[in-house]
Amino acid sequence: MSTKDIAIVFDCGATNLRVVAIDTKGNAIASHAFPNETDEDPSYPGGRIWDVEKLWGKLCDAAKIVTFSIDTDRIIGATITTFGVDGTLLDKKGNHLSHVISWQCDRTQPIIENISKYIPLEELYQISGVYPYAFNTINKMIWYKENKPVIFKESHRFLFMPSLFIHKLTGEMHNDVTMAGTSMMTSLENRTLSNSILSRLGLDESLFGELKEPGEVAGYVHEAASGVTGLPKGLPVLFAGHDTQFALFGSGAGLNQPVLSSGTWEVLMARTKVFKTSNQELLKKLTTETDALPHVFNIGQNWLGSGILEWFHGNFYPELCGDKLYETMISDADKIKPGQHGLQVNPDFYKENTQAPGGSISGLTINTNRSEIYRAILESLAFRLRDGLEALQEAGDFKAEHIICVGGGSKNRLWNQLRADVCNTPIQLIGQKETTVLGAALFVFAGTGIFDTVHDARKQIPYNPTIVKPSGNARVYGEIYSKHN
C-alpha cells in the first residue's frame, strides 16, 4: 500500500504556468511547465485579458504529464496558487460573465487616479493596507460598474484566479483570504472584506462569498476534472491562493525575517505581527497584505531588479551569453573598489506613466568602462534594498537579523556581497528553490492531516542555509549611503 505523501500544486504565473508534484521532504518528484501570456481583449481594443479556458487547457496537459509519471496513489491533495488581484464575475451556473482583465491591462489607470470620488485614497489605504496600484481588483470592479453595469444583475460570485481553477476542478465557488487581501477591498486588521469600502462602491459582500483560509478543503475533484487532469476522482482540493504569501512561508521565514525575491522585479517582504498604514507608508509605496496564517501581516515593497541588468548586458555585453556572460561581468566588476568608479545610478528604470522621470546614470567620463557601470548598477540596487529594508523595519517595528534571498538574483555572488555590505546585514541563501510551490504544498500536508500544523510540516524541509556576511567594505558603503540620504 502506497504512502500518501505527495501534493499536486497548480502554479499559474504571469510568464509560465506549471504543475508540480512535491513530497513531504520538499522534493519536486515531477513537474511540467508551459509558457503563459495574455491575449488582447476582443471587446476592448488594446486591453489585455487572461483566456481562462486556454490557461486551464495548459494546466490540464501539464497535470496529465505529471500524474502519468508518478504513483497517483501517493497523492494526498491538490492546490492552486496564482498571481494576485485578477478574477471575474460568474452567474449561478458558473458561467463567466466577462473576460478576466489582466493586471497588465492599463484600462484601469484612470480609475485609480480618480478613486477619491468613491473613497478618499488615504482612508482606502489605511483600511486595506494595499498600495494604490492601477491593477488592484477594486479598480476593475469600478470599471465594471462604470462600463458594464448590466452584468451585476446576473452576477452570483466574483472569483479570483485560483478559485476559477478550483471551480474547474470541483465545481465549488469560494475565495480565499490571501487573494482577497490583494484586492484593496479588505480590512487588513480584521482579515475580512471591508463593508466600509464595499458600501462606497455599491457592492455587496455576498458577491465574494465567505472567505476561506489556506489549508481548508475547497472541494473534491469531480469526474470530468479527473479525466482531463489525471487526478484521482474525489481527491481533496485545498485552498492556497496568492503566490507571494506562499513563497514567503515556503522560504522558511519566521516573524520579522525579511525575504527578498530577486528576479526581473525585486520583491522585499516580511511577516510581522504589527503594521502601519499612515501617509508615511503610503509615500514609501509600502503594501501590506494578509499572511497565509491569521494574525500575521506581510509588509512589502517592490522595484525593478534583474530587468535592469538584462537591459545592461544586452547593450554592453552583446557578444556573451549564459554562464560566460555572468562570470565575466561579475569577475570584472569584483576588481573595482567601493566608490572608485565615481558613478551614481538611479535604478528607477520602470516608469508608471509617461510623465514620471526614469532611471539615470550620472558621473560618466570618457574613461568609464562597462564593468564600472555594472558594479554601479549592482550597488544602486543594493542601496535600493537598504531603503526598502529600513521602511519595512519602521512599519513592522522590528530589526532584521538577516535577509533571506531567493530567486535568480540570489545566484549572483557579487550582488549578494554588496547587499550584505550596503545593508550591513547578513544575506541568507537557502537550498530550496521552489519556495512558492513548497509553501502551498505545506498547507496541503497540514490541511489533510499528515502534519498537525504547517509549522510541523515545514520542520521536515532541509533548507541548508548559507550566510553571506558583511565584509570590511560595509563601513565604506555606510558612509556613501549616509552621504546621499
C-alpha positions in Angstrom: 0.0 0.0 0.0 1.4 3.4 -1.0 2.1 6.1 1.5 0.2 9.3 0.7 3.0 11.9 0.8 2.6 13.9 -2.4 0.8 17.3 -3.0 0.0 18.4 -6.5 0.4 22.2 -6.9 -1.0 24.1 -9.9 1.1 27.2 -10.1 -0.1 29.8 -12.6 2.4 32.7 -13.0 2.5 35.6 -15.5 5.1 34.1 -17.8 4.9 30.4 -17.0 2.3 28.0 -15.6 3.1 24.6 -14.3 2.1 21.6 -12.3 4.4 20.2 -9.7 4.3 17.0 -7.6 6.1 17.7 -4.3 6.7 15.3 -1.4 6.8 16.0 2.3 10.6 16.5 2.2 10.3 19.3 -0.3 11.4 17.2 -3.3 9.8 18.0 -6.6 9.0 14.4 -7.8 7.7 15.6 -11.2 6.8 18.8 -12.9 5.9 20.2 -16.3 5.5 23.8 -17.4 4.2 25.8 -20.4 4.7 29.4 -21.3 1.9 31.8 -20.3 0.8 35.1 -21.9 -2.1 37.4 -22.0 -4.4 37.9 -25.0 -5.9 41.1 -26.5 -9.5 41.7 -25.3 -11.7 41.2 -28.3 -14.3 43.7 -26.8 -11.8 46.3 -25.7 -9.1 47.2 -28.3 -5.7 47.3 -26.6 -6.9 45.7 -23.4 -5.2 42.6 -22.0 -7.1 39.6 -20.7 -6.4 36.1 -19.4 -8.1 33.4 -21.5 -9.1 31.1 -18.7 -10.0 28.2 -21.0 -6.6 28.4 -22.7 -4.8 28.5 -19.3 -6.9 25.7 -18.0 -6.1 23.6 -21.0 -2.4 24.0 -20.4 -2.7 23.2 -16.8 -4.6 20.0 -17.6 -2.0 19.0 -20.1 0.8 19.6 -17.6 -1.2 17.7 -14.9 -1.7 14.8 -17.2 2.1 14.6 -17.9 2.9 14.8 -14.1 0.3 12.3 -12.9 1.3 9.9 -15.6 4.9 9.9 -14.3 4.1 9.2 -10.6 2.1 6.8 -8.5 -1.2 8.6 -8.1 -2.0 6.6 -5.0 0.6 8.7 -3.2 -1.3 12.0 -3.9 -2.9 13.3 -0.7 -4.3 16.5 -2.1 -4.0 19.3 -4.6 -4.0 23.1 -4.5 -3.7 26.2 -6.8 -1.6 29.3 -6.5 -1.5 32.3 -8.9 -0.6 35.9 -9.2 -2.8 38.3 -7.3 -5.8 40.7 -8.0 -7.2 39.2 -11.2 -10.6 37.4 -11.5 -14.0 37.7 -13.0 -17.8 37.6 -12.3 -19.8 34.4 -12.7 -23.5 33.6 -12.7 -25.2 31.0 -10.5 -24.4 28.3 -13.1 -20.7 29.1 -13.1 -20.7 30.8 -16.5 -18.2 33.7 -16.9 -19.9 37.0 -17.4 -16.7 38.8 -18.5 -13.2 38.2 -19.5 -10.5 38.2 -16.8 -8.9 41.6 -17.0 -5.2 41.1 -16.6 -3.1 43.1 -14.2 -1.1 44.0 -17.3 -4.0 46.0 -18.8 -3.9 49.8 -18.5 -7.7 50.4 -18.8 -7.9 51.0 -15.0 -5.3 53.7 -14.8 -7.9 56.5 -14.9 -9.9 54.7 -12.2 -7.2 54.8 -9.5 -6.4 58.4 -10.5 -10.0 59.3 -9.6 -10.6 56.8 -6.8 -11.3 59.6 -4.3 -14.8 60.2 -5.9 -15.7 56.9 -4.2 -13.5 56.9 -1.1 -10.5 59.1 -0.1 -7.3 57.4 -1.1 -5.7 57.9 2.3 -8.7 56.2 4.0 -8.7 53.4 1.5 -5.0 52.7 2.1 -5.4 52.9 5.9 -8.1 50.2 5.9 -6.8 47.9 3.2 -3.0 48.4 3.5 -2.6 47.8 -0.2 -0.7 50.3 -2.2 -2.9 52.0 -4.9 -1.7 50.2 -8.0 -3.9 50.7 -11.1 -4.2 46.9 -11.4 -5.8 46.3 -8.0 -9.1 44.5 -8.1 -11.0 47.4 -6.7 -10.3 49.4 -9.9 -11.6 46.5 -12.1 -14.8 46.3 -10.1 -15.3 50.1 -10.5 -14.5 49.7 -14.3 -17.3 47.0 -14.5 -19.7 49.3 -12.6 -19.0 52.3 -14.9 -18.7 50.4 -18.2 -20.7 47.1 -17.9 -23.2 47.7 -15.0 -25.7 45.2 -16.5 -23.5 42.2 -15.7 -24.0 42.8 -12.0 -27.7 41.9 -12.4 -26.7 38.3 -13.4 -23.6 38.1 -11.1 -23.6 35.5 -8.3 -19.9 35.4 -7.4 -16.7 37.2 -8.2 -13.9 34.6 -8.2 -10.2 35.3 -8.1 -7.8 33.3 -10.3 -7.1 30.4 -8.0 -10.8 30.0 -7.3 -11.6 29.9 -11.0 -9.4 26.9 -11.3 -10.8 25.4 -8.1 -14.2 25.7 -9.8 -12.9 23.8 -12.8 -11.7 21.0 -10.5 -14.5 20.8 -8.0 -17.5 22.9 -9.2 -17.3 24.9 -5.9 -17.2 28.7 -5.9 -15.3 30.1 -2.9 -12.5 32.7 -2.4 -9.5 32.6 -0.1 -8.2 35.3 2.3 -4.8 35.8 0.7 -6.2 36.6 -2.8 -8.9 38.9 -1.3 -6.0 40.6 0.6 -4.6 41.8 -2.7 -7.9 43.4 -3.8 -7.7 46.7 -1.9 -11.2 45.9 -0.6 -10.5 44.1 2.6 -9.9 45.2 6.2 -6.3 44.3 6.8 -6.8 44.3 10.6 -9.9 42.1 10.6 -8.8 39.8 7.7 -12.2 40.2 6.1 -13.9 42.2 3.3 -14.5 45.7 4.4 -18.1 46.8 4.5 -16.9 50.4 4.6 -15.1 50.1 1.3 -17.7 47.9 -0.4 -20.6 50.1 0.5 -18.9 53.1 -1.1 -18.7 51.1 -4.3 -22.2 49.8 -4.1 -21.1 46.2 -3.8 -22.5 43.5 -1.5 -20.1 41.3 0.5 -22.1 38.3 -0.6 -20.6 38.8 -4.2 -17.3 37.4 -2.9 -18.7 34.7 -0.5 -17.3 33.7 2.8 -13.5 33.9 2.7 -11.7 30.7 3.3 -8.3 30.1 5.0 -5.3 28.4 3.4 -5.3 24.7 4.1 -9.1 24.5 4.2 -10.7 22.0 1.9 -12.3 23.8 -1.1 -13.9 20.7 -2.6 -13.2 17.4 -4.3 -12.0 16.6 -7.8 -15.1 15.7 -9.8 -15.2 13.1 -12.6 -14.8 15.4 -15.5 -11.8 17.1 -14.0 -10.3 13.8 -13.1 -10.5 12.8 -16.7 -8.6 15.9 -18.1 -6.0 16.1 -15.3 -5.3 12.6 -14.3 -6.0 13.4 -10.6 -8.0 10.8 -8.7 -11.7 11.4 -8.5 -12.7 12.6 -5.0 -9.2 14.0 -4.3 -9.4 16.9 -1.8 -8.5 20.3 -3.3 -7.3 22.7 -0.6 -7.0 26.5 -0.6 -3.7 28.2 -1.1 -4.0 31.5 -3.1 -1.7 34.4 -3.8 1.7 33.1 -4.8 3.7 35.7 -2.8 2.3 34.6 0.6 3.2 31.0 0.0 6.7 31.9 -1.4 7.2 33.7 1.9 6.2 30.8 4.1 7.9 28.3 1.8 11.2 30.2 2.2 11.3 29.2 5.9 10.9 32.8 7.1 9.6 33.3 10.6 8.4 36.5 12.0 10.5 39.6 11.4 12.7 37.8 8.8 12.6 39.8 5.5 12.6 37.8 2.3 14.0 39.2 -0.9 12.6 37.5 -4.0 15.2 38.6 -6.6 14.1 38.3 -10.2 13.1 40.7 -13.0 11.4 42.5 -10.1 12.8 42.6 -6.6 10.1 41.9 -4.0 11.0 42.5 -0.4 8.5 41.3 2.2 8.5 40.5 5.9 6.0 38.6 8.1 5.2 40.7 11.1 2.8 41.0 14.0 2.2 44.7 13.5 1.9 47.1 10.6 1.4 50.8 9.8 -0.7 52.3 7.0 -0.3 56.0 7.6 0.5 58.5 4.8 4.2 57.9 5.6 3.9 54.3 4.5 1.8 55.4 1.5 4.6 57.8 0.4 7.1 55.0 0.8 5.0 52.8 -1.5 4.6 50.0 1.1 1.9 47.5 0.5 0.7 45.3 3.3 -1.3 42.1 2.7 -2.8 39.3 4.7 -0.3 36.5 5.5 -1.1 32.8 4.8 -1.7 32.5 8.6 -4.0 34.5 10.8 -2.8 37.4 12.9 0.3 37.9 10.7 0.8 40.6 8.1 3.1 40.8 5.1 4.6 44.2 4.6 6.3 44.7 1.2 7.9 46.9 -1.4 9.0 46.1 -4.9 11.2 47.6 -7.6 12.7 46.7 -10.9 15.8 44.4 -10.3 17.3 42.0 -12.8 15.2 43.7 -15.5 17.8 46.5 -15.4 20.7 44.0 -15.6 19.1 42.4 -18.6 19.0 45.7 -20.3 22.6 46.4 -19.3 24.2 43.2 -20.6 22.1 43.2 -23.7 23.6 46.6 -24.6 27.1 46.4 -23.1 28.0 42.7 -23.3 26.2 41.6 -26.5 29.0 39.2 -27.5 28.5 37.0 -24.4 25.7 34.8 -23.1 25.0 32.1 -20.5 27.4 31.3 -17.7 30.3 33.0 -19.5 28.4 36.3 -19.6 27.7 36.3 -15.9 31.1 35.1 -14.8 32.8 37.8 -17.0 30.6 40.6 -15.7 31.0 39.5 -12.1 34.8 38.9 -12.1 35.4 42.3 -14.0 33.2 44.3 -11.5 34.6 42.5 -8.5 38.0 44.1 -9.1 36.6 47.6 -8.6 36.7 49.1 -5.1 33.8 50.8 -3.5 33.3 54.4 -4.7 36.2 54.0 -7.2 34.0 54.4 -10.3 32.6 57.8 -9.4 29.2 56.9 -10.8 25.7 57.3 -9.4 22.8 55.3 -10.7 19.1 55.9 -10.2 17.6 52.4 -10.7 14.0 53.7 -11.3 14.1 52.5 -14.9 10.4 51.4 -14.8 8.0 54.3 -15.3 4.5 54.0 -14.1 3.4 56.7 -16.5 4.9 58.8 -19.3 5.3 61.9 -17.1 7.3 60.1 -14.4 11.1 60.6 -14.5 13.0 57.4 -15.4 16.3 56.0 -14.3 19.7 57.6 -14.9 23.4 57.1 -14.8 25.5 60.2 -13.9 29.2 60.7 -13.5 30.2 59.2 -16.8 33.5 60.2 -18.3 35.4 59.3 -21.4 37.3 56.7 -19.4 34.3 54.9 -17.8 34.1 51.2 -18.8 31.3 48.7 -18.8 32.4 46.8 -15.7 32.3 50.1 -13.7 28.7 50.7 -14.9 27.8 47.1 -14.0 29.1 47.5 -10.5 27.4 50.9 -10.1 24.1 49.3 -11.1 24.5 46.5 -8.6 25.4 48.9 -5.9 22.4 51.1 -6.7 20.1 48.1 -6.4 21.8 47.2 -3.0 21.1 50.8 -1.8 17.5 50.4 -3.0 17.3 47.2 -0.9 18.5 49.1 2.1 15.9 51.8 1.6 13.2 49.1 1.5 14.6 47.3 4.5 14.5 50.4 6.6 11.0 51.2 5.5 9.8 47.6 6.4 11.6 47.7 9.8 9.9 51.0 10.7 6.4 49.9 9.6 6.8 46.5 11.2 8.6 47.6 14.3 11.5 45.1 14.1 15.2 44.8 13.4 16.2 42.2 10.9 18.9 39.7 11.9 19.4 38.6 8.3 17.7 38.8 4.8 16.6 35.6 3.1 17.3 35.9 -0.6 15.7 33.6 -3.2 15.2 33.7 -6.9 17.5 34.1 -9.9 19.3 37.1 -8.5 20.4 35.1 -5.4 22.9 33.3 -7.7 25.0 36.4 -8.2 27.8 36.2 -5.6 29.0 39.8 -6.1 25.4 41.2 -5.8 24.9 39.2 -2.6 28.1 40.5 -1.1 27.1 44.1 -2.0 23.7 43.6 -0.4 25.2 42.4 2.8 27.8 45.2 2.8 25.3 48.0 1.9 22.7 46.8 4.4 25.3 45.8 6.9 23.1 42.7 7.4 23.9 39.1 6.6 22.2 37.6 3.5 20.9 34.1 3.9 20.7 31.8 0.9 18.7 28.6 1.0 18.9 25.2 -0.7 15.2 25.2 -1.5 14.5 27.0 -4.9 10.8 26.2 -5.3 9.5 28.3 -2.4 6.1 29.1 -3.9 5.0 25.5 -4.7 6.7 24.3 -1.5 4.8 26.8 0.6 1.5 25.9 -1.0 2.3 22.1 -0.6 2.9 22.6 3.1 -0.7 23.8 3.6 -1.9 20.7 1.7 0.0 18.4 4.1 -1.3 20.2 7.2 -4.8 20.5 5.8 -5.1 16.8 5.0 -3.8 15.8 8.5 -0.3 14.5 7.5 1.0 17.0 10.0 -0.8 18.8 12.8 0.3 22.3 11.7 2.0 23.9 8.7 4.9 24.7 11.0 5.3 21.0 11.8 5.2 20.3 8.0 7.9 23.0 7.4 10.2 21.4 10.0 10.6 18.5 7.7 12.2 20.6 5.0 16.0 20.7 4.7 16.8 24.4 3.9 20.6 24.0 4.2 21.1 27.8 4.7 24.4 29.5 3.9 25.3 33.0 5.1 27.0 35.9 3.3 28.3 38.2 6.0 29.1 41.9 5.6 32.8 42.4 4.7 35.1 45.2 5.6 33.5 47.3 2.8 30.3 47.7 4.9 31.8 50.8 6.6 32.6 52.5 3.3 29.1 51.8 1.9 27.6 53.0 5.1 29.3 56.4 4.6 28.2 56.5 1.0 24.6 55.7 1.9 24.6 58.4 4.7 26.0 61.0 2.3 23.3 60.5 -0.3 20.3 60.2 2.2 
